[in-house]
Amino acid sequence: LTMSNMIYRAMVRELPDCLNVKDAAGRFVVANPATAEMMRAASADDLIGKTDFDFYPKDVAERFRQDEIGPLETGQTLRIDQSALFPDGSQGWLYTLKAPFRDETGKVVGVITYNRDITEQKKNAQLKNDFISTVSHELRTPLTSIRGSLGLIAAGVAGELPPKAANLVNIAHNNSERLVLLINDILDMEKIESGVISFKIKQLPLRPVLEQAIAASSNYMAESRIRIVLVDDAPRAEANIDPDRLHQVMANLLSNAIKFSDHGGTVMVKLQRRDRDMLRVSVIDQGAGIPEAFRSRIFGKFEQADASSTRRKGGTGLGLSIVKTIVEKLGGAVSFETEEGKGTSFHVDLAEAQRQEAKPVLVERRSKKRDRRLRVLICEDEPDVAAVIAALLDAEGFSSDVAPDIGTAKALLGSRDYVALTLDIKLAGESGIKLFHDIRASEVNSDISVIVISAVADEARRSLNGTAVGIVDWLEKPVDPKRLHAALAKIVGRRVEPKPRILHVEDDEGVLAVMSEGLGSGVSITSAKTLKDAQQAIANHRFDLVILDIALPDGSGLDLLADLPLETGVIVFSAAELDDKLGDRVQAVMTKTKASEIDVAKLVRNMLASARDGAGATAQAKE
């Protein structure tokens, strides 16, 4: 026993990490030399009977004391990383463990504290995070351009290719898809393990997620002609899932099943109910099965049944490890059944969520639904008159804004699109004629149609003397509704529907070019390679939609959100993976390599079509 105590004391004494015991009042009972050095005490004996308040500022000592209260009261061990000031004056990090210290009866009578310097680990972790962030951008951005360009060429956008060239393009396109999967697997594994990727759990039906995953995988190794079928034996089943992450699970399982299936084979996705309110999603192939020797390692990182340099099947060996990690974070379990020569079934088991019947709920609407009607600017300084004109316009199916002075009128014209404006010649003591000339000379809305509504309309007509280009009619106050109707009908009748205007904020030439080709000639695209250029474009022009990269040479693309009008749609297309904290201001977030320029272009067309349909529905309602 004496020898054992000597060894123990020597071990504690020589330990480079801090180790000490305090009583319930926070007084040191025993401490090793490393603790004394950390606290700038002359020796370990100088600590005995004292507390943290004898060595640290009050706020720091109180924080340390609060950390000890938990183990004292609950008997549970606490593990934390905390910032610390080291004896040499440098700032660093300590891993701290605080465990309850018990007497012979099991009663908690103090706290055992262990501290280890983890400053270097923290620095290395930050370096790794910075590296991953850099790799995400520097790999994903050019690869997105390569894949998108090859996809467009393969689809015939550049014209029909000779058979040999078409075959080479298809080979390059297929291999760019493989490279995309490889890079995504590596980056995703790192981000999941480091906790960078957040999970947004919500109760959803499973079938739509499975259908989307099947559709997304249908072109993977298309030359193999693998058929994917869905068997739904659990209709209307719902679970608490993150749809994006479950989609990722299915994408990995399906790509594996397709990869290891024979040419012309079938892969089945099966959804069924199990015992104890569990759901099972199975991906079943008819391939060669998993070798016996590999089965125990199948969910390990970088594990492959054939890891040789001459293996026939590609991949990183990360896919199934990612599947297991995601499924477990969703509260589920993953398993498999296999038979060599007959195939493999991978199973994802999730708890079924009980479907909740929708109940009518009265919701206070905090924001108005976007008004997609044609908009008219009312330049009028008399509130009562402006209200009458606004009511007449509303009856005709137009929305409106009121500008009581020239400054407000110019600001609104610079920030919104108007089909016309009504102009009072005398605006709060200012000249409406001057405003008219200023509008015609400006870059924004210079060709806007104008209806003069003024008590001195005839006088104004004479003063303009032939320079009244674009004035549709001159109406005296009070307004004649029939003449206003006729003027508006004239404006709408000669209005040529402009192309939707899109601002693409992106510093990579390749992505800009591929996106432009993908969107086609039906839209008007303005590109901005820097934050400053984008801000200038937004200040000078109105856009229906903005495609936004985050990492720009002079700042973050997210800084533009505050400058955009609420009616402008926003799609974030970036190498960085973002969560839902962007709120309602962003309609979609797409990650480079996980989505191509073609995918973004499809979404843009859908959003623009929805906007047109919304406007059409509003107009029909007025009719």
C-alpha positions as CSV (number, residue, x, y, z in Angstrom):
1,L,0.0,0.0,0.0
2,T,2.9,2.4,0.9
3,M,4.5,1.7,-2.5
4,S,1.2,2.2,-4.2
5,N,0.7,5.6,-2.5
6,M,4.3,6.7,-3.4
7,I,3.7,5.8,-7.1
8,Y,0.4,7.6,-7.1
9,R,1.9,10.8,-5.5
10,A,4.8,10.7,-7.9
11,M,2.4,10.4,-10.9
12,V,0.3,13.3,-9.7
13,R,3.4,15.4,-8.9
14,E,4.9,14.9,-12.3
15,L,1.7,15.2,-14.3
16,P,2.0,18.3,-16.6
17,D,-1.7,18.8,-16.4
18,C,-3.5,20.5,-13.5
19,L,-5.1,18.2,-10.9
20,N,-6.6,19.3,-7.6
21,V,-9.4,18.6,-5.1
22,K,-11.5,21.3,-3.4
23,D,-14.0,20.9,-0.5
24,A,-17.7,21.8,-0.8
25,A,-16.8,25.5,0.1
26,G,-14.3,25.7,-2.8
27,R,-11.2,25.5,-0.7
28,F,-8.2,23.6,-2.1
29,V,-7.6,20.4,-0.2
30,V,-4.8,19.0,-2.4
31,A,-3.2,20.2,-5.7
32,N,-0.3,19.2,-7.9
33,P,2.6,21.6,-8.9
34,A,1.1,22.2,-12.4
35,T,-2.0,23.7,-10.7
36,A,0.2,26.0,-8.6
37,E,2.1,27.1,-11.7
38,M,-1.1,27.8,-13.6
39,M,-2.4,29.9,-10.7
40,R,1.0,31.7,-10.2
41,A,1.4,30.3,-6.6
42,A,4.8,29.7,-5.3
43,S,4.1,26.1,-4.6
44,A,1.2,23.6,-4.3
45,D,1.3,24.1,-0.5
46,D,0.4,27.8,-0.9
47,L,-2.9,26.8,-2.4
48,I,-4.2,24.7,0.5
49,G,-7.1,26.2,2.3
50,K,-7.5,29.0,-0.2
51,T,-10.1,29.6,-3.0
52,D,-10.1,30.9,-6.5
53,F,-11.1,34.3,-5.1
54,D,-7.6,34.6,-3.6
55,F,-5.9,34.3,-7.0
56,Y,-8.3,35.6,-9.7
57,P,-10.5,38.7,-10.3
58,K,-14.0,38.4,-8.7
59,D,-15.8,37.8,-12.0
60,V,-13.4,35.0,-13.1
61,A,-13.5,33.3,-9.7
62,E,-17.3,33.4,-9.6
63,R,-17.4,31.8,-13.0
64,F,-15.2,29.0,-11.8
65,R,-17.3,28.6,-8.7
66,Q,-20.5,28.3,-10.7
67,D,-18.8,25.5,-12.7
68,E,-18.3,23.6,-9.4
69,I,-21.9,24.0,-8.2
70,G,-23.2,21.5,-10.7
71,P,-21.1,18.5,-9.7
72,L,-21.7,19.4,-6.0
73,E,-25.5,19.5,-6.3
74,T,-26.1,16.9,-9.0
75,G,-23.2,14.5,-8.6
76,Q,-22.7,14.6,-12.4
77,T,-19.3,15.2,-14.1
78,L,-18.9,18.4,-16.1
79,R,-16.7,18.7,-19.2
80,I,-16.1,22.1,-20.8
81,D,-13.6,23.9,-22.9
82,Q,-12.9,27.4,-21.4
83,S,-10.6,30.3,-22.3
84,A,-7.8,30.9,-19.9
85,L,-4.9,33.3,-19.1
86,F,-1.7,31.4,-18.9
87,P,1.2,32.3,-16.5
88,D,3.3,33.8,-19.4
89,G,0.4,36.2,-20.1
90,S,-0.8,34.5,-23.3
91,Q,-4.5,33.7,-23.9
92,G,-5.4,30.1,-24.6
93,W,-7.8,27.3,-24.0
94,L,-8.2,24.6,-21.2
95,Y,-10.1,21.4,-21.4
96,T,-11.7,21.2,-17.9
97,L,-13.2,18.2,-16.2
98,K,-15.0,18.6,-12.8
99,A,-16.1,15.4,-11.1
100,P,-17.8,15.0,-7.7
101,F,-15.5,13.9,-4.8
102,R,-17.2,11.5,-2.4
103,D,-16.4,10.3,1.1
104,E,-16.6,6.7,2.3
105,T,-20.4,6.8,2.5
106,G,-20.8,8.1,-1.0
107,K,-21.7,11.6,0.0
108,V,-20.4,14.4,-2.3
109,V,-18.0,16.4,-0.2
110,G,-16.0,18.2,-2.8
111,V,-14.9,18.6,-6.5
112,I,-12.0,17.0,-8.4
113,T,-10.8,19.3,-11.2
114,Y,-8.6,18.3,-14.1
115,N,-7.3,20.9,-16.6
116,R,-5.4,20.3,-19.8
117,D,-3.9,22.9,-22.2
118,I,-5.7,22.5,-25.5
119,T,-4.6,25.7,-27.1
120,E,-2.8,24.0,-29.9
121,Q,-5.7,21.7,-30.6
122,K,-8.0,24.7,-30.9
123,K,-5.6,26.5,-33.3
124,N,-5.3,23.3,-35.4
125,A,-9.1,22.9,-35.4
126,Q,-9.5,26.5,-36.6
127,L,-6.8,26.0,-39.3
128,K,-8.7,22.9,-40.4
129,N,-12.0,24.8,-40.5
130,D,-10.4,27.6,-42.5
131,F,-8.9,25.0,-44.9
132,I,-12.2,23.2,-45.4
133,S,-13.9,26.6,-46.0
134,T,-11.2,27.5,-48.6
135,V,-11.4,24.1,-50.3
136,S,-15.2,24.3,-50.4
137,H,-15.0,27.5,-52.4
138,E,-11.8,26.8,-54.5
139,L,-13.0,23.3,-55.5
140,R,-16.7,23.7,-55.7
141,T,-16.8,26.9,-57.8
142,P,-14.7,25.7,-60.8
143,L,-16.1,22.2,-60.6
144,T,-19.6,23.6,-60.8
145,S,-18.7,25.5,-64.0
146,I,-17.1,22.4,-65.5
147,R,-20.0,20.2,-64.8
148,G,-22.5,22.8,-65.9
149,S,-20.7,23.5,-69.2
150,L,-20.4,19.9,-70.0
151,G,-24.1,19.3,-69.2
152,L,-25.1,22.1,-71.5
153,I,-23.0,20.8,-74.3
154,A,-24.2,17.3,-73.8
155,A,-27.8,18.6,-73.9
156,G,-27.2,20.2,-77.3
157,V,-27.2,23.9,-76.3
158,A,-24.1,24.5,-78.4
159,G,-25.5,22.5,-81.4
160,E,-25.4,18.9,-82.4
161,L,-22.0,17.3,-81.9
162,P,-20.4,14.6,-84.1
163,P,-20.8,11.1,-82.6
164,K,-17.2,10.9,-81.5
165,A,-17.2,14.3,-79.9
166,A,-20.6,13.6,-78.2
167,N,-19.1,10.4,-76.7
168,L,-16.1,12.2,-75.3
169,V,-18.3,15.0,-73.8
170,N,-20.5,12.3,-72.2
171,I,-17.4,10.6,-70.7
172,A,-16.1,13.9,-69.4
173,H,-19.6,14.9,-68.0
174,N,-20.0,11.5,-66.2
175,N,-16.6,11.8,-64.7
176,S,-17.2,15.3,-63.5
177,E,-20.3,14.0,-61.7
178,R,-18.1,11.3,-60.0
179,L,-15.7,14.0,-59.0
180,V,-18.6,16.1,-57.6
181,L,-19.7,13.2,-55.4
182,L,-16.2,12.5,-54.2
183,I,-15.6,16.2,-53.1
184,N,-19.1,16.4,-51.5
185,D,-18.5,13.2,-49.5
186,I,-15.1,14.5,-48.2
187,L,-16.4,17.9,-47.3
188,D,-19.7,16.6,-45.8
189,M,-18.0,14.1,-43.6
190,E,-15.7,16.7,-42.2
191,K,-18.5,19.1,-41.5
192,I,-20.8,16.6,-39.9
193,E,-18.1,15.4,-37.6
194,S,-17.1,19.0,-36.6
195,G,-20.8,19.9,-36.0
196,V,-20.7,22.6,-38.7
197,I,-23.8,21.2,-40.4
198,S,-27.0,21.9,-38.6
199,F,-30.0,19.6,-38.7
200,K,-33.4,21.2,-39.2
201,I,-35.9,18.6,-38.0
202,K,-39.6,18.8,-38.9
203,Q,-42.4,16.3,-39.2
204,L,-42.9,15.5,-42.9
205,P,-44.3,12.8,-45.1
206,L,-41.5,10.4,-46.3
207,R,-42.7,9.5,-49.7
208,P,-42.1,12.9,-51.4
209,V,-38.5,12.9,-50.1
210,L,-37.9,9.4,-51.5
211,E,-39.4,10.4,-54.8
212,Q,-37.2,13.4,-55.1
213,A,-34.1,11.3,-54.2
214,I,-35.0,8.7,-56.9
215,A,-35.5,11.5,-59.5
216,A,-32.2,13.0,-58.6
217,S,-30.4,9.7,-58.9
218,S,-32.0,8.6,-62.2
219,N,-29.2,10.0,-64.3
220,Y,-26.4,8.5,-62.2
221,M,-24.4,6.1,-64.4
222,A,-27.2,6.4,-67.0
223,E,-25.2,4.1,-69.3
224,S,-25.9,1.2,-66.9
225,R,-29.6,1.5,-67.6
226,I,-30.5,0.7,-64.0
227,R,-34.3,1.0,-63.2
228,I,-35.3,2.4,-59.8
229,V,-38.7,1.5,-58.5
230,L,-40.5,2.7,-55.4
231,V,-42.7,0.4,-53.3
232,D,-44.8,2.2,-50.7
233,D,-46.3,-0.2,-48.2
234,A,-46.7,2.6,-45.6
235,P,-49.0,5.2,-47.3
236,R,-49.0,8.7,-45.8
237,A,-46.2,7.8,-43.3
238,E,-44.6,10.7,-41.6
239,A,-41.4,11.1,-39.6
240,N,-39.4,13.8,-37.8
241,I,-36.6,14.4,-40.4
242,D,-34.4,16.9,-42.0
243,P,-35.5,16.5,-45.6
244,D,-32.1,17.7,-47.1
245,R,-30.1,15.3,-44.9
246,L,-32.4,12.3,-45.6
247,H,-32.2,13.1,-49.3
248,Q,-28.4,12.9,-48.8
249,V,-28.7,9.5,-47.2
250,M,-30.9,8.2,-50.0
251,A,-28.5,9.7,-52.6
252,N,-25.6,7.8,-51.1
253,L,-27.5,4.5,-50.8
254,L,-28.9,4.7,-54.3
255,S,-25.6,5.6,-55.9
256,N,-24.1,2.6,-54.1
257,A,-26.9,0.3,-55.3
258,I,-26.6,1.6,-58.9
259,K,-22.8,1.3,-58.9
260,F,-22.9,-2.4,-57.8
261,S,-25.9,-3.5,-59.9
262,D,-25.5,-5.4,-63.1
263,H,-26.2,-3.6,-66.4
264,G,-30.0,-3.3,-66.9
265,G,-30.8,-4.3,-63.3
266,T,-33.4,-3.0,-60.9
267,V,-33.0,-1.1,-57.6
268,M,-36.0,-1.1,-55.3
269,V,-36.7,1.5,-52.7
270,K,-39.2,0.2,-50.2
271,L,-41.1,2.0,-47.5
272,Q,-42.9,-0.1,-44.8
273,R,-44.1,0.0,-41.3
274,R,-42.4,-2.1,-38.6
275,D,-43.2,-3.0,-35.0
276,R,-43.2,-0.4,-32.2
277,D,-44.3,2.5,-34.4
278,M,-41.1,2.3,-36.6
279,L,-40.8,2.9,-40.3
280,R,-38.2,1.2,-42.5
281,V,-36.8,2.6,-45.8
282,S,-34.9,-0.1,-47.7
283,V,-32.7,0.2,-50.7
284,I,-32.4,-3.2,-52.4
285,D,-30.1,-4.1,-55.2
286,Q,-29.5,-7.3,-57.1
287,G,-25.7,-7.0,-57.3
288,A,-22.9,-9.2,-56.2
289,G,-23.4,-8.7,-52.4
290,I,-20.9,-7.7,-49.8
291,P,-17.9,-10.0,-49.1
292,E,-17.9,-11.6,-45.7
293,A,-14.5,-10.1,-44.7
294,F,-15.7,-6.6,-45.4
295,R,-19.1,-6.6,-43.6
296,S,-17.7,-5.6,-40.1
297,R,-15.9,-2.6,-41.6
298,I,-18.6,-1.4,-44.0
299,F,-19.6,1.8,-42.1
300,G,-16.0,2.9,-41.4
301,K,-14.5,5.9,-43.0
302,F,-12.6,5.4,-46.3
303,E,-13.5,1.7,-46.2
304,Q,-14.0,-0.2,-49.5
305,A,-14.4,-3.9,-50.2
306,D,-11.7,-3.5,-52.9
307,A,-9.4,-0.7,-51.9
308,S,-6.7,-1.6,-54.4
309,S,-5.5,0.9,-57.0
310,T,-7.0,-1.3,-59.7
311,R,-10.5,-1.6,-58.3
312,R,-13.3,-1.5,-60.8
313,K,-15.7,0.6,-58.7
314,G,-14.8,4.2,-57.8
315,G,-15.6,6.3,-54.7
316,T,-14.1,7.5,-51.5
317,G,-15.4,4.9,-49.1
318,L,-17.2,7.7,-47.2
319,G,-20.7,7.3,-48.4
320,L,-21.9,4.7,-45.9
321,S,-20.1,6.4,-43.0
322,I,-22.0,9.6,-43.9
323,V,-25.2,7.6,-44.1
324,K,-24.7,6.1,-40.6
325,T,-23.8,9.5,-39.0
326,I,-26.8,11.3,-40.5
327,V,-29.3,8.6,-39.7
328,E,-28.1,8.4,-36.1
329,K,-28.4,12.2,-35.8
330,L,-32.0,11.8,-37.0
331,G,-32.6,9.4,-34.1
332,G,-32.6,6.3,-36.3
333,A,-30.5,3.3,-37.1
334,V,-29.0,1.8,-40.3
335,S,-28.4,-1.9,-41.0
336,F,-28.0,-4.2,-43.9
337,E,-28.6,-7.7,-45.2
338,T,-26.5,-9.2,-47.9
339,E,-25.9,-12.5,-49.7
340,E,-23.0,-12.9,-52.1
341,G,-24.1,-13.3,-55.6
342,K,-27.7,-12.2,-54.9
343,G,-27.6,-8.6,-53.7
344,T,-27.8,-6.3,-50.7
345,S,-30.5,-4.5,-48.8
346,F,-29.7,-1.4,-46.7
347,H,-32.3,-0.4,-44.1
348,V,-32.9,3.0,-42.5
349,D,-35.2,2.7,-39.5
350,L,-37.0,5.9,-38.2
351,A,-39.7,6.4,-35.6
352,E,-43.0,7.1,-37.2
353,A,-44.6,10.4,-36.2
354,Q,-48.3,10.5,-35.7
355,R,-50.1,12.5,-38.4
356,Q,-51.8,15.5,-37.0
357,E,-55.0,16.6,-38.5
358,A,-54.9,20.2,-39.7
359,K,-57.0,22.5,-37.6
360,P,-58.1,25.9,-38.7
361,V,-56.0,28.5,-37.0
362,L,-56.5,32.3,-37.0
363,V,-53.1,33.8,-37.8
364,E,-52.3,37.5,-37.4
365,R,-50.7,38.5,-40.7
366,R,-47.7,40.7,-39.9
367,S,-46.8,41.4,-43.5
368,K,-48.9,41.9,-46.6
369,K,-48.9,39.4,-49.4
370,R,-46.8,40.7,-52.2
371,D,-48.9,42.9,-54.6
372,R,-48.0,41.8,-58.1
373,R,-50.4,44.2,-59.9
374,L,-49.1,46.9,-62.2
375,R,-48.0,49.9,-60.1
376,V,-48.6,53.6,-60.6
377,L,-46.8,56.4,-58.8
378,I,-49.2,59.2,-57.6
379,C,-47.3,62.5,-57.4
380,E,-49.8,64.6,-55.4
381,D,-49.3,66.7,-52.3
382,E,-53.0,66.9,-51.3
383,P,-53.7,63.7,-49.2
384,D,-57.4,63.7,-49.9
385,V,-56.9,64.0,-53.7
386,A,-54.2,61.3,-53.6
387,A,-56.6,59.0,-51.7
388,V,-59.2,59.5,-54.4
389,I,-56.8,58.8,-57.2
390,A,-55.5,55.7,-55.4
391,A,-59.1,54.4,-55.0
392,L,-59.7,55.0,-58.7
393,L,-56.5,53.1,-59.6
394,D,-57.4,50.3,-57.3
395,A,-60.8,49.9,-59.0
396,E,-59.0,49.7,-62.3
397,G,-56.7,46.9,-61.0
398,F,-53.6,48.9,-60.3
399,S,-51.6,49.3,-57.1
400,S,-50.1,52.6,-56.2
401,D,-47.7,54.6,-54.1
402,V,-48.0,58.3,-53.2
403,A,-45.2,60.9,-53.4
404,P,-46.2,64.2,-51.9
405,D,-43.0,66.0,-53.1
406,I,-40.3,65.7,-55.7
407,G,-37.7,64.2,-53.4
408,T,-40.0,61.3,-52.5
409,A,-41.0,60.8,-56.1
410,K,-37.4,60.5,-57.2
411,A,-36.6,58.1,-54.4
412,L,-39.6,55.8,-55.2
413,L,-38.8,55.9,-58.9
414,G,-35.3,54.8,-58.1
415,S,-36.4,51.9,-55.9
416,R,-39.5,50.5,-57.6
417,D,-40.8,49.7,-61.1
418,Y,-43.9,51.7,-62.2
419,V,-46.0,51.4,-65.3
420,A,-47.0,55.1,-65.1
421,L,-47.2,58.1,-62.8
422,T,-49.8,60.7,-62.3
423,L,-48.3,64.2,-62.0
424,D,-49.6,67.3,-60.2
425,I,-47.9,70.4,-61.7
426,K,-47.6,72.0,-58.3
427,L,-46.1,69.7,-55.6
428,A,-45.7,71.3,-52.2
429,G,-44.5,74.5,-53.7
430,E,-42.2,72.7,-56.2
431,S,-42.5,72.4,-59.9
432,G,-44.0,69.2,-61.3
433,I,-42.7,70.3,-64.7
434,K,-39.1,70.2,-63.4
435,L,-39.7,66.7,-62.0
436,F,-41.0,65.7,-65.5
437,H,-37.8,66.9,-67.2
438,D,-35.6,65.3,-64.5
439,I,-37.3,61.9,-65.0
440,R,-36.8,62.1,-68.8
441,A,-33.1,62.9,-68.3
442,S,-32.5,60.1,-65.7
443,E,-31.3,56.6,-66.3
444,V,-34.1,55.0,-64.3
445,N,-37.7,55.0,-65.5
446,S,-36.9,57.6,-68.1
447,D,-39.6,56.4,-70.5
448,I,-42.3,56.1,-68.0
449,S,-45.8,57.0,-69.1
450,V,-47.2,60.2,-67.5
451,I,-50.8,61.3,-66.8
452,V,-51.0,64.9,-65.7
453,I,-53.7,65.5,-63.1
454,S,-53.7,69.1,-62.1
455,A,-55.9,72.1,-61.5
456,V,-53.7,73.9,-64.0
457,A,-53.4,71.2,-66.6
458,D,-54.0,73.5,-69.6
459,E,-51.5,76.0,-68.4
460,A,-48.9,73.3,-68.0
461,R,-49.6,72.0,-71.5
462,R,-48.8,75.4,-72.9
463,S,-45.7,75.8,-70.9
464,L,-44.2,72.5,-72.0
465,N,-44.9,73.6,-75.6
466,G,-44.2,70.4,-77.5
467,T,-41.6,68.8,-75.1
468,A,-44.3,66.7,-73.4
469,V,-43.1,63.4,-74.8
470,G,-44.7,60.5,-73.1
471,I,-47.6,62.3,-71.5
472,V,-50.7,60.2,-72.2
473,D,-53.4,62.7,-71.1
474,W,-54.0,66.0,-69.3
475,L,-56.7,65.7,-66.7
476,E,-58.2,68.6,-64.8
477,K,-59.1,68.2,-61.1
478,P,-61.5,66.8,-60.0
479,V,-60.6,63.7,-61.9
480,D,-62.9,62.3,-64.5
481,P,-62.9,58.5,-63.9
482,K,-63.8,57.7,-67.5
483,R,-60.9,59.7,-68.9
484,L,-58.5,58.1,-66.3
485,H,-59.8,54.7,-67.4
486,A,-59.1,55.6,-71.1
487,A,-55.6,56.8,-70.2
488,L,-54.7,53.7,-68.3
489,A,-56.1,51.5,-71.1
490,K,-53.9,53.3,-73.5
491,I,-50.9,52.7,-71.4
492,V,-51.6,49.0,-70.8
493,G,-52.4,48.5,-74.5
494,R,-49.1,49.8,-75.8
495,R,-47.0,48.3,-72.9
496,V,-44.5,45.7,-74.1
497,E,-43.9,43.2,-71.4
498,P,-40.2,43.5,-70.5
499,K,-37.9,40.6,-70.0
500,P,-37.5,39.7,-66.3
501,R,-34.3,41.4,-65.0
502,I,-31.9,39.2,-63.1
503,L,-28.8,40.3,-61.2
504,H,-26.2,37.5,-60.9
505,V,-23.6,38.3,-58.2
506,E,-20.6,36.0,-58.8
507,D,-16.9,36.5,-59.1
508,D,-16.2,33.4,-61.2
509,E,-16.3,34.0,-65.0
510,G,-17.1,30.3,-65.7
511,V,-20.1,30.2,-63.4
512,L,-21.4,33.5,-64.9
513,A,-21.1,32.2,-68.5
514,V,-22.7,28.8,-67.8
515,M,-25.5,30.4,-65.8
516,S,-26.2,32.9,-68.7
517,E,-26.4,30.0,-71.2
518,G,-28.6,28.0,-68.9
519,L,-31.1,30.9,-68.4
520,G,-31.3,31.6,-72.1
521,S,-32.4,34.6,-74.0
522,G,-35.7,35.0,-72.3
523,V,-34.3,37.1,-69.4
524,S,-32.1,40.1,-69.1
525,I,-29.0,39.3,-67.0
526,T,-26.7,41.8,-65.3
527,S,-23.6,40.4,-63.7
528,A,-21.6,41.9,-60.8
529,K,-18.3,40.4,-59.7
530,T,-17.8,42.4,-56.5
531,L,-20.0,43.6,-53.6
532,K,-19.4,47.2,-54.7
533,D,-20.5,46.5,-58.3
534,A,-23.6,44.7,-57.0
535,Q,-24.5,47.6,-54.7
536,Q,-24.1,50.0,-57.7
537,A,-26.4,47.8,-59.9
538,I,-29.1,47.6,-57.2
539,A,-28.9,51.4,-56.7
540,N,-29.4,52.1,-60.5
541,H,-31.8,49.3,-61.5
542,R,-34.7,47.2,-60.4
543,F,-34.4,43.5,-60.6
544,D,-37.0,40.7,-60.4
545,L,-34.6,38.2,-59.0
546,V,-31.0,38.1,-57.6
547,I,-28.7,35.0,-57.8
548,L,-26.2,35.6,-55.0
549,D,-22.8,34.2,-54.2
550,I,-21.6,34.7,-50.7
551,A,-17.8,34.8,-50.9
552,L,-16.9,37.9,-52.9
553,P,-13.5,39.6,-53.3
554,D,-14.5,42.6,-51.2
555,G,-17.1,41.2,-48.7
556,S,-20.0,39.0,-48.2
557,G,-22.9,38.8,-50.6
558,L,-25.3,38.6,-47.7
559,D,-24.6,42.3,-47.1
560,L,-26.7,43.0,-50.2
561,L,-29.9,41.6,-48.6
562,A,-30.6,44.8,-46.7
563,D,-30.4,46.9,-49.9
564,L,-32.9,44.8,-51.9
565,P,-36.6,45.7,-52.1
566,L,-38.8,43.1,-50.4
567,E,-40.4,42.1,-53.7
568,T,-37.1,41.0,-55.2
569,G,-36.6,37.3,-55.1
570,V,-33.2,35.9,-53.9
571,I,-31.5,32.6,-54.6
572,V,-28.2,32.0,-52.8
573,F,-25.9,29.9,-55.0
574,S,-22.6,29.5,-53.2
575,A,-19.8,27.0,-52.3
576,A,-20.5,27.8,-48.7
577,E,-23.2,25.7,-47.0
578,L,-25.7,27.9,-45.2
579,D,-28.5,27.1,-42.7
580,D,-32.0,28.6,-42.5
581,K,-31.0,31.6,-40.4
582,L,-31.4,33.7,-43.5
583,G,-35.1,33.8,-42.8
584,D,-37.8,34.7,-45.3
585,R,-35.6,37.1,-47.2
586,V,-34.0,34.3,-49.2
587,Q,-36.3,32.0,-51.2
588,A,-33.7,29.2,-51.9
589,V,-30.2,28.2,-50.9
590,M,-28.3,26.0,-53.3
591,T,-24.7,24.7,-52.8
592,K,-22.3,24.6,-55.7
593,T,-21.6,21.0,-56.9
594,K,-24.7,19.8,-55.0
595,A,-26.7,21.8,-57.5
596,S,-25.6,22.9,-61.0
597,E,-26.2,26.1,-62.9
598,I,-28.8,24.2,-64.8
599,D,-30.6,23.4,-61.5
600,V,-30.5,27.1,-60.6
601,A,-31.8,28.1,-64.0
602,K,-34.8,25.7,-63.6
603,L,-35.6,27.2,-60.2
604,V,-35.3,30.7,-61.7
605,R,-37.7,29.9,-64.4
606,N,-40.2,28.3,-61.9
607,M,-40.0,31.4,-59.6
608,L,-40.5,33.8,-62.5
609,A,-43.4,31.7,-63.8
610,S,-45.0,31.7,-60.3
611,A,-44.6,35.4,-60.2
612,R,-46.4,35.8,-63.6
613,D,-49.1,33.4,-62.5
614,G,-49.6,35.4,-59.3
615,A,-49.9,38.6,-61.3
616,G,-52.3,37.0,-63.7
617,A,-54.5,35.6,-60.9
618,T,-54.7,39.1,-59.3
619,A,-55.7,40.7,-62.6
620,Q,-58.4,38.0,-63.2
621,A,-59.8,38.6,-59.7
622,K,-60.2,42.3,-60.6
623,E,-62.0,41.5,-63.8
